[in-house]
């Protein structure tokens, strides 16, 4: 949770070019990975692992809604809820998913 900002990678740039959340707030899937807006300004990139669990690939926070410390505090307070809501497989990789800011 270093609060660094990430420029979209190739895959994320493709996802960003196509809105991932429709007007009803439903997630738009791209193969087995998708982006979902957990709440206003909090975006989750998830991957279906095929066994009923999911991997949390990335958490992104809108710079318009969250400062660096606000994002870190939000993650500390809400991580358990996120893992429960999305049935996230607990692993070293998933538990170390760092929140990042987005434009």
Secondary structure as UniProt FT lines:
FT   HELIX           10..17
FT   TURN            23..24
FT   STRAND          27..30
FT   TURN            31..32
FT   STRAND          33..39
FT   TURN            40..41
FT   STRAND          42..48
FT   STRAND          54..62
FT   TURN            63..65
FT   HELIX           68..86
FT   HELIX           92..95
FT   STRAND          99..102
//
